[in-house]
Amino acid sequence: MSVATPGRTLGKELEEHASGTVTAAEAPPPAARRRRALFGYVAMPAFLGLVCLVLYIWVQGKELDSIEGRLVNREVIRDATVEHVQLTVVSTFFVILVAVPLGILLTRSFAKWVTPGVIALANIGQMVPSVGVLVLLALTWTIGFRPAIVALVVYSVLPVLRNTMVGLQQVDRNLIDAGRGMGMPRLRVLGRIELPLAVPVILAGVRTALVINVGTATLATFVNAGGLGKIISGGLSTSRNTVIITGAVLTAVLALLVDWVGGIAEDLLRPRGL
């Protein structure tokens, strides 16, 4: 925190820092901001690579029995990781496809009467244990990739829906009125003013949904949808701690990697000036 200058109270300093308002003299120079961003982009993958290297050395240093060797090998880990990424990416795609248009619709004046009910349903979807949704779909529908995707979408739709609504609702009404006063139709105001200003908040919700889906996708193994949960489940069923730790660490690494990629996408897709 900068030192309080004459005429500015400490309370004012705290208020400015809390609200994110910084004077031009206090703002870091562009070169410093670029160096900080570059360090953030490089530090996380370097750390995750180090974690994977340590895990590899630790597993190689152990004498694995036949069961551990069958559950922890290059082919199994590669296939499980690919399946986990597919579950995460596809489910997040459908979350965006459902939640963003629905969030836009619920912020329109003609749909405000259904907003509380839809939000309540989204809250229920996230409060219900995801494994319960998976089991219910397996009993009433089928097992495999598709029910796992449906369960992940139901479980992670709330952050994107809520952030879409919050992002659109926080757009300054004066900007909307100015666009309307210039003769822009409602859809053009939405596309040229409201959505660009709401993009940072929407992207934050998508990033949250990605991380939620990485963690929840470990349960997809119970409906035969694969993923890194297959390794963890195999270790639990055979009481092999090495297998359990390997699957858990790889899942955590994947979650942090996805969050890192989401942060980069958030920076790149953010409209200039925001």
C-alpha positions in Angstrom: 0.0 0.0 0.0 1.3 3.5 -0.8 2.1 5.9 2.0 -0.6 8.3 2.7 0.1 11.8 1.2 -0.9 15.1 2.8 -4.6 15.8 2.4 -5.4 12.1 1.9 -6.5 10.1 4.9 -5.6 6.5 5.5 -9.3 5.6 5.2 -9.3 7.2 1.8 -6.2 5.2 0.8 -7.9 2.0 1.9 -11.1 2.9 0.1 -9.3 3.6 -3.2 -7.3 0.3 -3.0 -10.4 -1.7 -2.2 -12.3 -0.2 -5.1 -9.3 -0.7 -7.4 -8.9 3.0 -8.3 -5.3 4.0 -8.6 -3.9 7.3 -9.8 -1.6 7.5 -12.8 1.4 8.1 -10.5 0.7 5.0 -8.4 0.0 2.7 -11.4 2.9 0.4 -12.3 4.5 1.2 -15.7 3.5 -0.9 -18.7 6.8 -2.7 -18.8 6.4 -3.8 -15.2 2.9 -5.0 -15.9 4.1 -7.0 -18.9 6.9 -8.6 -16.8 4.5 -9.5 -14.1 2.0 -11.0 -16.6 4.8 -12.9 -18.3 6.0 -14.3 -15.0 2.5 -15.4 -14.2 2.2 -17.2 -17.5 5.5 -19.0 -17.1 5.5 -19.7 -13.3 2.4 -22.0 -13.1 3.4 -24.5 -15.9 7.0 -24.6 -14.6 5.6 -25.4 -11.1 3.3 -28.1 -12.5 6.0 -29.6 -14.5 8.2 -29.8 -11.4 5.3 -31.5 -9.5 4.9 -34.1 -12.3 8.7 -34.7 -12.3 8.8 -35.3 -8.6 5.8 -37.6 -8.9 7.5 -39.5 -11.7 10.7 -39.9 -9.7 8.8 -41.0 -6.6 6.8 -43.7 -8.5 9.9 -44.9 -10.3 11.7 -45.3 -7.0 9.1 -47.7 -5.7 8.9 -51.4 -6.4 5.4 -51.7 -7.9 3.6 -55.0 -7.7 1.6 -56.4 -10.7 -1.6 -54.5 -9.6 0.1 -51.2 -9.2 2.0 -51.7 -12.5 -1.3 -52.3 -14.3 -2.9 -49.2 -12.8 0.0 -46.8 -13.0 1.7 -47.0 -16.4 2.2 -44.6 -19.3 -0.7 -45.9 -21.5 -3.2 -46.0 -18.6 -2.3 -42.4 -17.5 -2.3 -41.1 -21.0 -5.7 -42.6 -21.9 -7.2 -41.5 -18.5 -5.9 -37.9 -18.9 -7.3 -37.7 -22.5 -10.7 -38.9 -21.3 -10.7 -36.5 -18.4 -9.9 -33.6 -20.7 -12.6 -34.6 -23.1 -15.2 -34.8 -20.3 -14.1 -31.3 -19.0 -14.0 -29.6 -22.4 -17.2 -31.0 -23.8 -19.2 -30.4 -20.6 -17.9 -26.8 -20.3 -18.9 -26.2 -24.0 -22.4 -27.3 -23.3 -22.5 -25.2 -20.0 -21.6 -22.1 -22.1 -24.1 -23.0 -24.7 -26.9 -23.3 -22.2 -25.9 -20.8 -19.5 -24.9 -17.7 -21.5 -28.0 -17.4 -23.7 -30.2 -18.3 -20.7 -28.5 -15.6 -18.6 -29.0 -13.1 -21.4 -32.7 -14.0 -21.6 -33.2 -13.8 -17.8 -31.9 -10.2 -17.7 -34.4 -9.0 -20.2 -37.4 -7.2 -18.7 -40.0 -9.6 -20.2 -38.4 -12.6 -18.5 -37.9 -11.2 -15.0 -40.9 -13.1 -13.6 -39.2 -16.5 -14.3 -35.8 -15.5 -13.1 -36.2 -16.6 -9.4 -37.4 -20.0 -10.5 -34.6 -20.7 -12.9 -32.0 -19.6 -10.4 -33.6 -21.9 -7.8 -33.3 -24.8 -10.2 -29.7 -24.0 -11.0 -29.0 -23.8 -7.2 -30.6 -27.2 -6.7 -28.5 -28.7 -9.5 -25.3 -27.6 -7.8 -26.5 -28.6 -4.3 -27.4 -32.2 -5.3 -24.3 -34.4 -5.0 -22.9 -35.0 -8.5 -22.5 -38.7 -7.8 -26.2 -38.9 -7.1 -27.0 -37.3 -10.4 -24.7 -39.8 -12.1 -26.3 -42.8 -10.4 -29.8 -41.5 -11.2 -28.9 -41.1 -14.9 -27.3 -44.5 -15.0 -30.4 -46.1 -13.5 -32.9 -44.3 -15.7 -31.0 -43.8 -18.9 -27.6 -45.4 -19.6 -24.0 -45.4 -18.6 -21.0 -44.0 -20.4 -19.9 -40.6 -21.8 -23.2 -39.0 -22.4 -24.8 -39.3 -18.9 -21.5 -38.1 -17.4 -21.7 -34.9 -19.6 -25.3 -34.3 -18.6 -24.4 -34.6 -14.9 -21.4 -32.3 -15.3 -23.5 -29.7 -17.1 -26.2 -29.8 -14.4 -23.6 -29.5 -11.7 -21.6 -26.6 -13.1 -24.1 -24.4 -15.0 -24.7 -22.1 -12.0 -21.4 -20.1 -12.0 -21.7 -19.2 -15.7 -25.4 -18.5 -15.5 -25.0 -16.3 -12.4 -21.9 -14.5 -13.8 -23.7 -13.8 -17.1 -26.6 -12.2 -15.3 -24.4 -10.2 -12.9 -22.1 -9.0 -15.7 -25.1 -7.8 -17.8 -26.9 -6.2 -14.8 -23.8 -4.2 -13.7 -23.5 -2.4 -17.1 -24.1 1.3 -16.6 -27.6 2.1 -17.5 -26.5 5.5 -18.9 -24.4 3.7 -21.6 -27.4 1.6 -22.6 -29.7 4.7 -22.8 -27.0 6.5 -24.8 -26.9 3.6 -27.3 -30.7 3.6 -27.6 -30.7 7.4 -28.0 -28.3 7.0 -31.0 -30.9 4.9 -32.7 -29.4 1.5 -32.0 -31.9 -1.4 -31.8 -32.0 -3.5 -28.6 -30.1 -6.4 -30.1 -27.3 -4.2 -31.3 -27.1 -2.5 -27.9 -26.8 -6.0 -26.4 -24.1 -7.1 -28.8 -22.1 -3.8 -29.0 -22.4 -2.5 -25.4 -23.8 -4.9 -22.9 -22.0 -8.2 -23.8 -18.5 -6.6 -24.3 -18.7 -4.9 -20.9 -20.0 -8.2 -19.3 -17.3 -10.4 -20.9 -14.8 -10.3 -18.0 -17.4 -11.4 -15.5 -18.7 -14.1 -17.8 -15.2 -15.4 -18.4 -14.6 -15.6 -14.7 -17.7 -17.9 -14.4 -16.5 -20.1 -17.3 -13.1 -20.4 -15.6 -14.9 -21.5 -12.4 -17.0 -24.0 -14.3 -13.8 -25.5 -15.9 -12.2 -26.1 -12.5 -15.4 -27.6 -11.1 -15.7 -29.9 -14.0 -12.1 -31.2 -13.6 -12.8 -32.1 -10.0 -16.3 -33.6 -10.6 -15.2 -35.6 -13.7 -13.3 -37.9 -11.4 -16.7 -39.4 -10.5 -17.4 -40.2 -14.1 -15.6 -43.5 -13.6 -18.6 -44.8 -11.7 -20.7 -44.7 -14.9 -17.9 -46.1 -17.0 -17.0 -42.8 -18.6 -13.3 -43.1 -17.8 -11.0 -40.2 -16.6 -8.4 -40.0 -13.9 -11.1 -41.1 -11.4 -10.5 -44.6 -12.9 -7.0 -44.6 -11.4 -8.1 -43.3 -8.0 -11.0 -45.8 -7.9 -8.6 -48.6 -8.8 -6.2 -47.6 -6.0 -9.0 -47.4 -3.5 -10.5 -50.8 -4.4 -7.1 -52.5 -4.2 -5.8 -50.5 -1.2 -2.8 -49.2 -3.2 -1.7 -45.9 -1.8 0.8 -45.2 -4.6 -2.0 -45.5 -7.2 -4.3 -43.3 -5.1 -1.7 -40.6 -4.7 -0.7 -40.7 -8.4 -4.3 -40.2 -9.5 -5.0 -37.5 -7.0 -1.9 -35.5 -7.8 -2.5 -35.8 -11.6 -6.1 -34.6 -11.1 -4.9 -31.6 -9.0 -2.2 -30.8 -11.7 -4.9 -30.9 -14.4 -7.2 -28.6 -12.4 -4.4 -26.0 -11.9 -3.4 -26.3 -15.6 -7.0 -25.7 -16.7 -7.3 -22.8 -14.4 -4.0 -21.4 -15.8 -5.3 -21.8 -19.4 -8.6 -20.2 -18.4 -6.7 -17.2 -16.9 -4.8 -16.7 -20.2 -8.0 -16.9 -22.2 -9.6 -14.4 -19.8 -6.8 -11.9 -20.4 -6.8 -12.4 -24.2 -10.6 -12.3 -24.7 -11.1 -9.3 -22.3 -12.1 -6.2 -24.4 -9.4 -3.6 -24.5 -9.7 -0.9 -21.9 -11.4 -3.1 -19.3 
